[in-house]
Amino acid sequence: MATQTNTADRSETDAFREEVRAFLAENFPQELKAKGNPLAGIESALRESDAQKAWREAMGARGWGTPTWPREYGGGGLTRKQAAVLGEELVKAGAYNPIGGMGVMMFGPTLLEYGNEEQKREHIPPICRGEIRWCQGYSEPNAGSDLANLQTTAEDKGDYYLVNGQKTWTSGGQWAHKCFCLVRTDRSDKHKGISFLLIDMDTPGVEVRPIQMISGMSPFCETFFTDVKVPKENLVGEEGQGWTIGKRLLQHERTNLSGGNSVARAMGVSLSAFAKKYMETDDKGEIADKALRDRIADFEIRWGAFLLTARRATEESKAHGGVSEISSVLKKLGTKLGQERSEMMIEIMGLQGLGWEGEGFSDAELSGVRGWLFGKATTVYGGSTEIQNNIIAKRVLGMLDHQ
């Protein structure tokens, strides 16, 4: 029986693989081969080419941009094994998943768990089709690491909430259609007074002001709410449940900010191959600087081990119902490794790693410098490394504060 079952499983997997290959051959534009997902850069996503649009629509129609999400809400309804096959075939074809952003990374999985049926049917399908951009209303000027100190209020006005306050570090706020926001509905309790509210960004009283970063980009905003009317049906869960829902969403964010996802994609070419473009090589084609060669080998070993650990931990978490506090471990380690790699790349480029603008530098070199500077924020946003250390100590290792 076991042999027959295994044979049937292989047959089904092979059939699905052929289906994916046929789909890619018919729908993936070859001009996009080996190019990155434009959603990785929010500004570039706004300048979608005809080919990019066609590819997004094709994947969205299948639900394969969100492969394991329920089919009834626009997802692919695939098993984990099928999703893995889809991922493998995308890589082989030089293709990318064109559906992404905060709706996929954070909000969608959270709404599937905590939202009511009407909210799921309204908000999940556009996310699966890549038609809508979400932003996150969490941090405030006096509520960063101590997020529960947030003061943006949502006052009950009968059939709507009246929202007043300020958020900061709102990623992509100037381009977003909607915002998932933590607001205070009760001042008498720091944590239980927080609720999770969905706000349309074009509502009167919403104002965004982009913040220019040291990298020269403005991916973050200050967001101001002045007497913003939000319908009661935009409350996710119950009043006072926002802290619980918000923490769950952060687990999804941290998992995606770890090496298992966004940082992994950013790694791209190996450090060894990169170094050979700038450093002398010996007669065997190896990097001549033995010390640098050892450092690169050490990093690649640690990075490879981390990726395997991240994959295993993520699969274990999913098997037990979703993400968990292990996301804090992944986020802490993955972002540190990403920063270490960027530092080494700048060092390897030498003078070519000091460019900001002007002649004498390639686009990739200028992008690398900006990426190195932007990477400094990865150990802060999504919960700082210090916050992750606290979570790891309390929730993963079971350590308690001394009384």
C-alpha positions in Angstrom: 0.0 0.0 0.0 2.8 2.4 0.9 4.5 1.8 -2.4 1.3 2.4 -4.3 0.7 5.6 -2.3 4.2 6.9 -3.0 3.8 6.1 -6.7 0.5 7.9 -6.9 2.1 10.9 -5.1 5.0 11.0 -7.5 2.6 10.8 -10.4 0.4 13.7 -9.2 3.6 15.7 -8.5 4.9 15.1 -12.0 1.6 16.0 -13.5 1.5 19.2 -11.6 5.0 20.0 -12.6 4.1 19.6 -16.3 1.1 21.9 -15.7 3.4 24.6 -14.3 5.9 24.2 -17.1 3.2 24.6 -19.7 1.8 27.6 -17.9 5.2 29.3 -17.8 5.9 28.5 -21.4 2.6 30.2 -22.4 2.5 33.1 -20.0 5.9 34.2 -18.8 7.4 37.0 -21.0 11.0 36.1 -21.9 12.0 39.7 -21.7 11.5 39.5 -18.0 13.7 36.4 -17.6 16.2 36.6 -14.7 14.9 40.0 -13.7 13.7 40.8 -10.1 10.2 41.3 -8.9 9.4 45.0 -9.4 7.5 44.9 -6.1 10.8 44.7 -4.3 11.1 48.4 -5.1 7.8 50.2 -4.5 8.5 53.1 -6.8 9.4 50.8 -9.7 6.2 48.8 -9.1 4.3 51.9 -10.0 5.9 52.0 -13.5 4.6 48.5 -14.5 5.4 47.6 -18.1 3.0 45.8 -20.4 4.9 42.6 -19.9 5.0 42.9 -16.2 1.3 43.6 -16.1 0.5 40.6 -18.3 2.6 38.4 -16.1 1.1 39.6 -12.9 -2.4 39.1 -14.2 -1.6 35.6 -15.4 -0.3 34.6 -12.0 -3.1 36.4 -10.2 -5.7 34.6 -12.3 -4.3 31.3 -11.2 -3.9 32.4 -7.6 -0.3 31.2 -7.8 1.1 34.4 -6.5 -0.3 33.3 -3.1 -0.1 29.6 -3.8 -1.2 28.1 -0.5 -3.9 30.6 0.3 -7.5 29.3 0.1 -8.9 29.1 -3.4 -12.3 30.6 -2.4 -10.6 33.9 -1.7 -8.5 34.0 -4.8 -5.5 32.0 -3.7 -4.0 28.9 -5.4 -5.2 26.4 -2.9 -2.0 24.4 -3.5 -0.5 21.9 -1.1 3.0 22.8 0.3 4.5 20.2 -2.0 2.8 21.7 -5.0 3.9 25.2 -3.9 7.5 23.9 -3.7 7.2 22.5 -7.2 5.9 25.9 -8.4 8.8 27.6 -6.8 11.3 25.2 -8.3 9.9 25.7 -11.8 9.8 29.5 -11.5 13.6 29.4 -10.7 14.3 27.1 -13.6 12.5 29.4 -16.0 14.2 32.5 -14.6 10.8 33.8 -13.5 9.7 35.6 -10.4 6.5 35.7 -8.4 4.9 39.0 -9.5 2.5 39.1 -6.5 3.9 40.6 -3.3 4.1 43.5 -1.0 2.7 44.0 2.5 -0.6 42.5 1.6 1.0 39.2 0.9 3.8 39.3 3.5 1.9 40.5 6.5 -1.7 41.6 6.3 -3.3 38.8 4.2 -2.2 35.9 6.4 -3.3 37.8 9.4 -6.7 38.7 8.0 -7.2 35.0 7.0 -6.8 34.1 10.7 -8.7 37.0 12.4 -10.9 38.6 9.8 -14.6 37.9 9.4 -16.0 36.4 6.2 -17.0 39.7 4.7 -13.6 41.2 5.3 -11.8 38.2 3.7 -14.0 38.3 0.6 -13.5 42.0 0.2 -9.8 42.3 0.8 -8.0 39.0 0.1 -8.9 38.6 -3.7 -7.4 41.9 -4.7 -4.2 41.0 -2.8 -4.0 37.7 -4.6 -4.3 39.5 -7.9 -1.7 42.1 -7.0 -4.2 44.9 -7.6 -3.8 46.7 -4.3 -1.0 48.1 -2.1 -1.2 48.1 1.7 0.9 50.0 4.2 1.4 49.5 8.0 0.3 52.0 10.6 2.2 50.9 13.7 5.1 53.0 14.9 4.6 56.5 16.3 7.1 59.2 17.3 6.9 58.1 20.9 5.9 54.5 20.3 8.7 52.6 18.4 10.2 49.7 20.3 7.5 50.3 23.0 4.8 50.0 20.4 2.0 49.5 23.0 2.6 53.1 24.0 0.8 54.2 20.8 -1.5 57.2 21.2 -3.4 57.4 17.9 -7.0 57.3 19.0 -10.2 55.9 17.4 -13.2 57.3 19.1 -16.5 55.5 18.8 -19.1 57.7 17.1 -21.8 55.2 16.6 -21.5 53.8 13.1 -17.9 54.9 12.6 -14.6 55.6 14.4 -13.1 59.1 14.4 -9.3 58.6 14.2 -6.8 61.2 15.2 -3.0 60.9 15.7 0.3 60.3 13.9 2.2 57.3 12.6 5.8 57.3 11.3 8.0 55.0 9.2 4.9 54.1 7.1 6.6 52.1 4.3 5.1 53.1 1.0 2.5 55.2 2.5 2.5 57.7 -0.3 1.6 54.9 -2.8 -0.7 52.7 -0.7 -4.4 52.3 -1.2 -5.1 51.1 2.3 -3.5 50.9 5.7 -3.8 48.3 8.5 -3.5 50.4 11.6 -3.2 49.9 15.4 -5.3 52.5 17.2 -6.2 53.2 20.8 -9.9 52.6 21.6 -9.4 52.6 25.4 -7.0 54.7 27.4 -7.5 52.7 30.6 -5.4 49.7 29.6 -2.1 49.9 27.7 -2.4 46.7 25.8 -6.1 45.8 26.0 -7.0 49.3 24.8 -5.5 48.7 21.3 -7.6 47.8 18.3 -6.8 46.8 14.7 -8.4 49.1 12.1 -8.4 49.2 8.3 -8.2 52.7 6.8 -8.6 53.8 3.2 -5.7 56.2 2.4 -7.8 58.5 0.3 -10.2 59.2 3.2 -10.4 62.9 4.0 -8.0 63.8 6.9 -5.3 61.4 5.9 -2.0 63.1 5.0 1.4 61.5 4.2 4.8 63.2 4.1 7.7 61.1 2.7 10.9 60.9 4.8 14.2 61.0 2.8 16.6 58.4 4.1 20.4 58.5 4.1 20.3 56.1 1.1 18.7 58.9 -0.9 15.4 57.1 -1.1 12.0 58.0 0.5 10.3 54.7 1.1 9.0 55.7 4.5 6.5 58.4 5.4 5.0 60.3 8.3 1.3 59.7 8.3 -1.2 62.1 10.0 -4.9 61.4 10.8 -7.1 64.4 11.5 -10.7 63.6 12.2 -10.6 60.6 9.8 -14.0 58.8 9.7 -13.5 55.0 9.5 -16.6 52.7 9.1 -17.2 50.3 12.0 -17.0 47.3 9.7 -13.3 48.1 9.2 -12.5 46.8 12.7 -10.7 43.5 12.5 -11.6 41.2 15.4 -13.0 42.9 18.5 -12.2 46.1 20.2 -9.2 45.5 22.5 -7.9 42.6 20.4 -5.5 44.7 18.4 -2.4 43.9 20.4 -2.9 40.2 19.9 -3.6 40.6 16.1 -0.8 43.1 15.8 1.8 40.7 17.3 0.6 37.9 15.0 1.1 40.2 12.0 4.7 41.1 13.2 5.5 37.4 13.3 4.6 37.1 9.6 6.7 40.3 8.9 9.7 39.0 10.8 9.6 35.7 9.0 9.6 37.5 5.6 12.4 39.9 6.7 14.6 37.0 7.8 16.9 35.1 5.5 14.2 32.8 4.5 12.6 35.4 2.1 13.5 39.0 1.4 17.2 38.8 2.5 17.6 35.6 0.6 16.5 37.2 -2.6 18.8 40.1 -2.0 21.8 37.8 -1.7 21.7 37.0 -5.4 25.1 36.1 -6.8 27.6 34.5 -4.4 30.2 36.7 -2.7 32.9 34.6 -4.3 31.7 35.3 -7.9 31.2 39.0 -7.0 34.7 39.3 -5.6 36.3 37.9 -8.7 35.0 41.0 -10.6 37.1 43.3 -8.5 39.9 41.3 -7.0 43.0 39.6 -8.5 42.7 35.9 -9.2 45.4 33.2 -9.3 46.2 30.8 -12.1 43.4 28.6 -11.0 40.9 31.3 -11.2 40.5 31.6 -7.4 40.7 34.9 -5.4 44.3 35.6 -4.8 43.8 37.2 -1.4 43.8 34.1 0.8 42.5 36.0 3.9 39.5 37.3 1.9 38.9 33.9 0.4 38.7 32.4 3.9 36.3 35.2 5.1 34.0 34.6 2.1 34.0 30.9 2.6 33.2 31.3 6.3 30.3 33.6 5.4 28.9 31.4 2.7 29.0 28.4 5.1 27.1 30.3 7.8 24.6 31.7 5.3 23.9 28.3 3.8 23.4 26.8 7.2 21.1 29.7 8.2 19.0 29.2 5.0 18.5 25.5 5.8 17.6 26.3 9.4 15.2 29.0 8.3 13.5 26.7 5.9 13.2 23.9 8.5 11.9 26.3 11.2 9.4 27.9 8.9 8.0 24.5 7.7 7.8 23.3 11.4 5.9 26.5 12.3 3.5 26.0 9.4 2.9 22.4 10.4 1.8 23.6 13.8 -0.6 26.2 12.5 1.5 29.1 11.2 4.3 31.4 12.2 5.6 31.5 15.8 8.1 33.3 18.0 10.9 31.5 16.1 10.4 34.3 13.6 12.3 36.5 16.0 15.3 34.2 15.8 15.2 34.2 12.0 14.8 38.0 11.8 17.7 38.6 14.2 20.1 36.3 12.4 19.0 36.9 8.9 19.2 40.7 9.0 22.6 40.6 10.7 23.9 38.3 7.9 22.5 40.7 5.3 24.3 43.6 6.8 27.6 41.6 7.0 27.4 40.7 3.4 26.8 44.3 2.3 29.8 45.5 4.4 32.0 42.9 2.6 30.7 43.9 -0.8 31.6 47.5 -0.2 35.0 46.5 1.1 35.6 44.2 -2.0 34.6 47.0 -4.4 37.2 49.3 -2.9 37.0 52.8 -4.4 34.2 51.6 -6.6 32.2 51.1 -3.4 32.3 54.8 -2.5 30.3 56.2 -5.4 27.1 58.2 -4.9 26.6 59.8 -8.3 28.5 60.9 -11.4 30.7 59.2 -13.9 33.0 56.3 -13.2 30.5 54.1 -11.4 28.1 51.5 -12.8 24.4 51.5 -11.9 25.0 48.3 -9.9 27.8 49.9 -7.9 25.7 52.9 -7.1 22.8 50.7 -6.1 25.1 48.6 -3.9 26.1 51.7 -1.9 22.5 52.7 -1.4 21.6 49.1 -0.5 24.4 49.0 2.1 23.1 52.2 3.7 19.4 51.1 3.5 20.4 47.8 5.1 21.2 49.6 8.3 17.5 49.8 9.0 16.8 46.1 8.7 17.9 45.5 12.3 15.5 48.2 13.5 12.2 47.9 11.5 10.0 44.9 12.1 11.1 45.0 15.7 14.6 46.0 16.7 17.3 43.4 17.5 17.0 44.3 21.2 13.3 43.6 21.1 13.9 40.3 19.3 16.4 39.4 22.1 13.7 40.0 24.7 11.2 37.8 22.8 13.7 35.0 22.3 14.6 35.0 26.0 11.0 35.0 27.2 9.0 33.2 24.5 11.6 30.8 22.9 14.0 30.0 25.8 11.3 30.4 28.5 13.4 32.7 30.7 11.5 34.9 33.1 12.3 38.3 34.5 13.8 38.3 37.9 11.3 39.4 40.5 
